[in-house]
Amino acid sequence: MLGGLKQKIMIKSSIEKLSDTIGFEIGTSDDETQAKLLNGFCKGLVNSIPDKNNYETQCCYIADKLDAKTEKVLNDLVEFIKVKNEK
């Protein structure tokens, strides 16, 4: 059992080290791949932090570390989501 846990931790830490590169590569992919990445990220975030206060704190921590390009893309996505949901 511990061998599997050690392997899982090693894989996770390897992915974490590559998160910027993975994000960039997905950013140059098609819309379906980009949406899957965002859906997976959001599902993981929500499912791993069920407490509302802890979830909001984590969102605050994430927002504090975003650069200007990321903020622009996320704000643009929010606007398109609002338009889509008005239908």
N, C-alpha and C positions, 0 to 999 in steps of 0.2 A: 504493500500500500504506500509506504513512504517513497519508494522509487517512482511511482506514478505522480505523487505530489511534487517531488523534486523536479521531475520532467516538466510538469505543468507550470511550475514557478519559473523554470529556465525559459520555456517558450514565451510566457507572459513577459518576462523581463526583456527578452530579445525583441518582441513586438514593441514594447514601450520605447526601446532605444531607436527603433525605426519609425516611430509614429509620424514624425514630420515628413520623412521620405514616402511612407505609405500614403499619407494624406495628399502630398503633392501628386503622386502617380494617379491616385483616384481622381484628383481634381482635373487631370487631363483626360479622363475617361469619358464615357457616354453618360447621359442623364440617368439611365437605369442603375448603373454601377454607383454613381454618386449618391443617388437616393437610397440605395441599399446600405451604403456606408453610414449615412446620416441616420437612417432608421435603426441600424444595429447599434450605433453609438448611443442614441437616445433610449433605446430599449434597455441596453446595459446599464445606463446611468439611472434610469427610473427604477429598474428592478433591483439594483444593488443598494439603493438608499430609499427604503420605504417610508421613513420618517420625514414629514413635510419640512420641518425646520432644518434637518440635516441636508435634505435635498436643496433647499434654497441657499443654504450656506455654501454647498459645493458649487452651485451655479454662480454664486458671487465670486468664489475663488477662481473659477474658470474664466469668467468675464474679465477679471482683473489681469489675466495673462494673455488676452487676445490682442493681436496687432490690428492696425487700421484696416488692412485688406479683409481680414476675417470679419471684423465688425461690419464692414460694408456689405459683404456677401450675406451675412446673417440677417442684417436689416432688410436687404433686398428680398431675401427669401420670405421673411415675415410679411412684407407687403404683398408678394405674389400669393401667399397662403390666404391672406385676407380677401383678395380679389377672387380667388378660387372658391372660397367658402361663402361669398355673397350670392352665388348662383342659385 
